[in-house]
Amino acid sequence: MAPHFLTLFTRPDAAWHEIRQEEERNSVHYLSHLLLLALIPAVSLFIGTTEVGWSLAENERVTLDTRSALLLSITIYLTTLLGTLIMGGFIRWMSRTFEARPTLNQCIGFAAYTATPLFIAGLASLYPSRWLAVAVLGLGCAYSTFLLFVGLPTFMRLRQNQGLVYAGSVWGVAVLVLVTLLVSAILHWNMYLQPNYERTPATDQAYPTQDERPQ
């Protein structure tokens, strides 16, 4: 996993060639990458909401109890895996329009590697702040978009013009899937899992300030 993880950020075009070659040798080589990196936002969110907290009012700190934070983290982890599987299915379905004939497994692997910057962006959850989350998630989305447009023609072995149209279609569906799944996961956690918020007086330590619950 480590070589691909590094080259996706340093030499993305070469990384996609290597990933495709490895896929031909081992069709599920992406699995450890997906299962491990999807833990980053889930674990970071657990630590951030239980140990750091956020502030809704002056001199008050809000955290989640262990049960609520654990359920939130599990929900986010499962949603991340589900989103990757769904995007793999959409990528394969849309390939019928082009000359590519990838397998479902290849498409899931491509989605997993493309989402790597979004997984890394989950580290922002260690410090629950709305503006920090927006900034880091925006950067993660931007680099994932770059990986998508650079990598899809290479991975699917398409001509550049076909690859760009294909990537644009995938990007549009990805935005819809990301928003739908995240909103659904948070609403489900908030409405049905009954989270417990703990409010304590803030100390001299600076805590992030927000006027709404962490998302």
C-alpha positions in Angstrom: 0.0 0.0 0.0 2.7 2.5 1.0 4.4 2.9 -2.5 1.1 3.7 -4.2 0.0 5.9 -1.3 3.2 8.0 -1.8 3.3 8.1 -5.6 -0.3 9.2 -5.8 0.9 12.4 -4.3 4.3 12.7 -5.9 4.0 11.0 -9.3 0.2 10.4 -9.9 0.5 9.4 -13.5 3.1 6.8 -12.8 1.1 5.6 -9.8 -1.9 4.8 -12.0 0.3 2.7 -14.3 1.7 0.8 -11.3 -1.8 0.3 -9.8 -3.2 -1.1 -13.1 -0.3 -3.5 -13.5 -0.6 -4.7 -9.9 -4.4 -5.1 -10.4 -3.6 -7.6 -13.2 -1.5 -9.7 -10.8 -3.8 -9.4 -7.8 -7.4 -8.2 -8.4 -8.1 -7.4 -4.7 -4.8 -5.6 -3.9 -6.7 -2.4 -3.2 -8.6 -4.0 -0.3 -6.1 -3.3 2.5 -5.7 0.3 1.2 -9.5 0.9 1.4 -10.1 -0.8 4.8 -7.1 0.9 6.5 -7.4 4.4 5.1 -11.2 4.5 5.7 -10.3 4.2 9.4 -8.7 7.6 9.3 -11.8 9.8 9.4 -13.6 7.4 11.7 -10.9 7.2 14.3 -10.1 10.9 14.0 -13.7 11.8 14.6 -13.9 9.6 17.7 -10.8 11.3 19.2 -11.9 14.8 18.2 -15.5 14.5 19.6 -14.5 12.8 22.9 -11.2 14.3 23.8 -11.2 17.8 22.1 -14.8 18.8 21.7 -16.2 22.0 20.4 -17.8 25.2 21.8 -21.4 26.3 21.2 -21.2 29.1 23.8 -18.5 31.0 25.6 -16.9 29.2 28.5 -18.6 25.9 27.6 -17.2 22.8 25.9 -19.3 20.1 24.3 -18.1 16.5 23.8 -19.8 13.2 23.0 -19.8 10.3 25.4 -17.9 7.2 24.3 -21.0 5.3 23.1 -22.2 8.2 21.0 -18.8 8.9 19.5 -18.2 5.2 18.8 -21.6 4.8 17.0 -20.8 7.9 15.0 -17.4 6.6 14.0 -18.8 3.2 13.0 -21.5 4.9 11.0 -18.9 7.0 9.1 -16.6 4.0 8.5 -19.4 1.9 7.0 -20.7 4.8 5.0 -17.2 5.4 3.6 -17.0 1.7 2.5 -20.5 1.7 1.1 -19.8 4.9 -0.8 -16.7 3.4 -2.4 -18.6 0.3 -3.4 -21.5 2.4 -4.9 -19.0 4.5 -6.9 -17.3 1.4 -8.2 -20.7 0.2 -9.4 -21.4 3.5 -11.1 -18.0 3.6 -12.8 -18.6 0.2 -14.3 -22.1 1.0 -15.3 -21.0 4.2 -17.1 -18.1 2.3 -18.8 -20.7 0.8 -21.2 -20.8 4.2 -23.0 -17.1 4.0 -23.8 -14.7 1.4 -25.1 -13.6 0.3 -21.6 -14.8 -3.0 -20.3 -13.5 -3.0 -16.7 -14.6 -5.5 -14.1 -16.6 -4.4 -11.0 -13.6 -5.2 -8.9 -11.3 -3.0 -11.0 -13.8 -0.1 -10.7 -14.0 -0.4 -6.9 -10.2 -0.4 -6.7 -10.1 2.7 -8.9 -12.6 4.4 -6.7 -10.7 3.5 -3.5 -7.4 4.9 -4.8 -9.1 8.1 -6.2 -10.6 8.7 -2.7 -7.3 8.6 -1.0 -7.0 12.4 -0.4 -10.5 12.4 1.1 -9.5 9.7 3.5 -6.4 11.8 4.5 -8.6 14.9 4.9 -10.4 13.0 7.7 -7.5 13.9 10.0 -9.2 17.3 10.3 -11.8 15.6 12.5 -9.1 15.5 15.3 -10.0 19.2 15.9 -13.7 19.7 15.4 -14.0 23.0 13.7 -16.5 23.8 10.9 -14.1 26.1 9.0 -11.2 23.7 9.3 -13.3 20.9 8.1 -14.5 22.9 5.1 -11.0 24.0 4.1 -9.4 20.5 4.4 -12.3 18.7 2.8 -12.2 21.2 0.0 -8.5 20.5 -0.6 -9.1 16.7 -0.4 -11.9 17.0 -3.0 -9.8 19.1 -5.3 -6.9 16.6 -5.3 -9.3 13.6 -5.7 -10.7 15.3 -8.7 -7.2 15.8 -10.1 -6.5 12.1 -9.5 -9.7 11.1 -11.2 -9.1 13.1 -14.4 -5.4 12.0 -14.6 -6.0 8.4 -13.6 -9.1 7.3 -15.4 -7.8 7.4 -19.0 -4.7 5.6 -17.8 -6.4 3.0 -15.7 -9.2 2.3 -18.2 -6.8 2.5 -21.1 -8.9 5.0 -23.0 -8.0 7.8 -25.4 -7.5 11.1 -23.6 -10.7 12.7 -25.0 -12.8 9.7 -24.0 -11.2 9.6 -20.6 -12.0 13.2 -19.9 -15.7 12.8 -20.7 -15.9 9.6 -18.7 -14.1 11.3 -15.7 -16.5 14.3 -15.9 -19.5 11.9 -15.7 -17.9 10.0 -12.8 -17.2 13.3 -11.0 -20.8 14.5 -11.2 -22.1 11.2 -9.8 -19.5 11.2 -7.1 -20.6 14.6 -5.8 -24.2 13.4 -5.6 -23.3 10.1 -3.8 -20.9 11.9 -1.4 -23.5 14.4 -0.3 -26.4 12.0 -0.1 -24.5 9.4 1.9 -23.0 11.8 4.4 -26.2 13.6 5.0 -28.1 10.3 5.4 -25.5 8.9 7.8 -25.5 12.0 10.1 -29.3 12.1 10.1 -29.6 8.4 10.9 -27.0 8.8 13.7 -28.7 11.9 15.2 -32.3 10.7 14.9 -32.1 7.0 15.7 -28.9 6.3 17.7 -29.7 9.0 20.3 -26.3 10.7 20.8 -25.5 12.0 24.2 -23.8 15.5 24.4 -21.8 16.3 27.5 -21.3 20.0 28.4 -18.5 21.1 30.7 -17.0 24.5 31.5 -14.2 25.3 29.2 -10.6 25.6 30.6 -7.9 28.0 29.5 -7.2 25.7 26.6 -8.4 27.0 23.2 -11.2 24.9 21.7 -12.7 25.2 18.3 -15.8 27.4 18.1 -18.9 26.3 16.1 -22.5 27.3 16.1 -23.7 23.9 15.1 -23.0 20.2 15.8 -20.0 18.5 14.2 -20.7 17.1 10.8 
